[in-house]
Amino acid sequence: MRQFKNLLRGMLFMAATICILCVNGDALMVNAAEYSVTQAQAVLFTNENTVIRLDADENSAVIASGVEEGLPIQVTGVTSNGYFQILLDGQTLYVHGIGLTAGELAVADTGAANDIYDKMIAQKANFPEGLKWTNDNYYGWKGGIYSGGFGCAAFAFAVSDAAFGDARATIHHDYNNIRVGDILRVENDTHSVIVLEVKQDSVIVAEGNYNSSIHWGRELQKADLADNGSYIMTRY
């Protein structure tokens, strides 16, 4: 992934140079496509058709092609002419609609939520209600985004591993797509909870370091979850 980002930086410099030439040389002048962008938040994955462009236009400069399949890409919008607007290494770029796909689930769709729920609830034997749990507690995570965490993160990571094993996690910000077993980073990136149940307007969570202890069953309103520092980690 680092090699891919280094390649991207080089291609962005080349694309910027091309744009300068377009301004100064009539022979290279092209008209940009006209389109509107609908804001969206999702994580999709590269495939065999992924071509990353500077603009949402088939004639726009190609930033990268032949990209490794299965890389997570943060989508920030959808254009009226059929492109995904993406954020990559701090740059806003574009990929045609056929160039990104939803990732394969780490667990089977059928009965997945029930299975994950049962595995998490079984952890009450190890983490009973009211057990003292503070930032002195650490757990090393198998999800891959972080090596581990303390306090609330430690508890969420431990329960997550019990449910998902070695499945890798990805980050997204789509609060209409919260699933059982997702870890929510909330309260301006200061607290972690793990989702036990998803309702229409709320979620039921389990958490550590809640009043310095383990707590199961608190209900959080979805409208209160999203803020500038918050995000969702999913292993589906």
C-alpha positions in Angstrom: 0.0 0.0 0.0 2.9 2.4 0.8 4.4 1.6 -2.6 1.1 2.4 -4.2 0.9 5.8 -2.4 4.4 6.7 -3.4 3.4 5.9 -7.0 0.3 8.1 -6.5 2.4 11.0 -5.3 4.6 10.8 -8.4 1.6 10.6 -10.7 -0.1 13.5 -9.1 3.0 15.7 -9.7 3.0 14.6 -13.4 -0.7 15.3 -13.7 -0.2 18.8 -12.2 2.5 19.4 -14.8 0.2 18.3 -17.6 -2.5 20.7 -16.3 0.0 23.6 -16.4 0.9 22.6 -20.0 -2.8 22.6 -20.8 -3.1 26.2 -19.7 -0.1 27.4 -21.5 -0.3 25.3 -24.7 -3.4 25.4 -27.0 -2.5 22.1 -28.5 -3.1 20.4 -25.1 -6.2 22.3 -24.1 -9.2 20.1 -23.2 -12.6 21.0 -21.7 -13.4 19.5 -18.3 -16.5 17.4 -17.9 -19.6 19.1 -16.4 -21.2 17.1 -13.6 -22.6 17.4 -10.1 -21.5 15.5 -7.0 -23.8 13.8 -4.4 -22.0 13.5 -1.1 -21.6 9.9 0.2 -19.5 8.0 2.7 -18.5 4.4 2.1 -15.4 2.2 1.8 -15.2 0.3 -1.5 -12.5 -1.9 -3.0 -10.3 -1.8 -6.1 -10.9 -4.4 -8.8 -9.6 -5.3 -12.2 -11.3 -2.3 -13.8 -9.9 0.3 -11.4 -8.5 3.4 -13.1 -7.9 6.5 -10.9 -8.3 9.8 -12.7 -7.7 13.4 -11.9 -11.2 14.3 -12.9 -14.5 12.5 -13.5 -13.9 12.4 -17.3 -12.6 9.5 -19.5 -10.3 12.1 -21.1 -8.8 13.2 -17.8 -5.3 12.4 -16.8 -4.8 8.9 -15.5 -3.2 8.9 -12.0 -3.0 5.1 -11.6 -4.2 2.0 -13.4 -3.4 -1.7 -13.0 -3.9 -1.2 -9.3 -3.8 -4.2 -7.0 -7.2 -5.6 -6.4 -8.9 -5.5 -3.0 -7.4 -2.3 -1.7 -9.9 -0.3 0.5 -10.8 3.2 -1.0 -12.6 5.9 0.9 -15.5 7.1 -1.2 -16.7 10.7 -0.5 -19.3 11.2 -3.3 -21.0 10.0 -6.5 -20.9 12.1 -9.7 -23.9 12.6 -12.0 -21.8 11.2 -14.9 -21.1 7.8 -13.2 -17.9 8.2 -11.2 -17.0 7.7 -7.6 -15.3 10.7 -6.0 -12.6 9.3 -3.7 -10.1 10.6 -1.1 -6.7 9.0 -1.5 -3.6 10.2 0.3 -5.3 13.5 1.0 -6.2 14.1 -2.7 -9.7 14.2 -4.2 -9.7 11.9 -7.3 -12.2 9.9 -9.3 -12.9 6.3 -10.4 -15.5 5.2 -12.9 -18.4 3.2 -11.3 -17.2 -0.1 -12.6 -13.8 0.4 -11.0 -14.8 -0.1 -7.3 -16.8 -2.9 -5.7 -18.1 -3.8 -2.3 -15.7 -6.1 -0.4 -16.5 -9.7 0.3 -17.8 -10.3 3.8 -15.4 -11.8 6.3 -18.3 -14.0 7.4 -21.2 -15.5 5.5 -24.3 -13.3 5.1 -26.7 -15.9 6.2 -27.1 -15.7 10.0 -24.0 -13.7 10.3 -25.4 -11.1 12.7 -26.9 -13.7 14.9 -23.7 -15.7 15.0 -21.6 -12.6 15.8 -24.1 -11.5 18.5 -24.0 -15.0 20.2 -20.2 -14.9 20.2 -20.1 -11.5 21.8 -22.7 -12.2 24.4 -20.7 -15.3 25.4 -18.0 -13.0 26.4 -20.1 -11.9 29.4 -18.5 -14.9 31.1 -15.1 -13.3 30.8 -16.3 -9.7 31.1 -19.2 -9.6 33.5 -21.3 -6.5 34.1 -19.6 -4.2 36.6 -16.1 -5.7 36.3 -13.5 -3.1 37.0 -12.0 -2.0 33.7 -9.8 1.1 33.2 -7.0 2.5 31.0 -4.7 0.1 32.9 -6.2 -2.7 30.8 -4.5 -3.5 27.5 -5.4 -5.9 24.6 -3.5 -6.6 21.4 -6.0 -6.6 18.4 -6.1 -8.9 15.4 -8.2 -6.5 13.3 -5.1 -4.8 11.7 -5.9 -1.1 11.9 -4.4 -0.8 15.3 -2.0 -3.2 17.1 -4.0 -2.9 20.3 -5.6 -0.5 22.7 -6.1 0.4 26.3 -9.3 0.8 28.4 -12.5 1.1 26.3 -10.6 0.1 23.1 -9.1 -2.9 24.8 -12.5 -4.2 25.7 -14.0 -3.6 22.3 -11.0 -5.2 20.6 -11.2 -8.3 22.8 -14.9 -8.9 22.2 -14.4 -8.2 18.5 -11.7 -10.8 18.2 -13.9 -13.3 20.0 -16.6 -12.7 17.3 -14.5 -12.3 14.2 -11.2 -14.1 14.8 -8.5 -12.9 12.4 -10.8 -11.0 10.0 -9.3 -7.6 9.0 -11.1 -4.4 9.8 -11.8 -1.4 7.6 -12.9 2.1 8.6 -15.9 4.0 7.2 -18.2 6.8 8.2 -21.6 5.6 6.9 -23.8 5.7 10.0 -26.7 4.2 8.0 -24.6 1.0 7.5 -23.8 0.1 11.1 -23.8 -3.7 11.7 -23.7 -6.0 14.7 -20.1 -6.3 15.9 -18.9 -3.0 14.5 -16.7 -0.9 16.8 -17.8 2.7 17.0 -15.3 5.4 17.9 -17.5 8.1 19.5 -17.5 11.3 21.7 -14.9 13.1 19.5 -12.6 10.1 19.3 -12.4 9.6 23.0 -14.4 6.4 23.6 -14.9 3.0 21.9 -18.0 0.8 22.0 -19.0 -2.4 20.2 -22.4 -2.8 18.7 -24.7 -5.6 20.0 -27.9 -4.6 18.3 -28.9 -2.1 15.6 -32.3 -0.4 15.7 -33.9 2.1 13.4 -32.7 5.2 15.2 -30.3 3.8 17.8 -27.8 1.1 18.7 -27.3 -1.1 21.8 -23.6 -1.4 22.8 -21.2 -3.0 25.2 -18.2 -1.0 26.5 -15.3 -1.0 28.8 -14.0 1.9 31.0 -17.6 3.1 31.4 -17.5 4.6 34.9 -14.3 2.5 35.2 -16.1 -0.8 34.6 -17.6 -3.1 32.0 -21.2 -2.3 30.9 -23.5 -4.2 28.6 -26.7 -2.8 27.0 -26.4 1.0 26.9 -28.5 2.6 24.1 -27.0 5.3 21.9 -29.0 7.4 19.4 -27.6 7.3 15.9 -28.0 11.1 15.6 -25.5 11.5 18.4 -22.8 9.2 17.0 -21.3 11.3 14.2 -18.9 14.1 14.9 -15.6 15.3 13.6 -13.5 12.7 15.3 -15.8 9.7 15.1 -15.7 6.7 12.8 -16.8 3.1 12.4 -14.5 0.0 12.3 -16.1 -3.0 10.6 -14.8 -6.6 10.0 -17.5 -7.6 7.5 
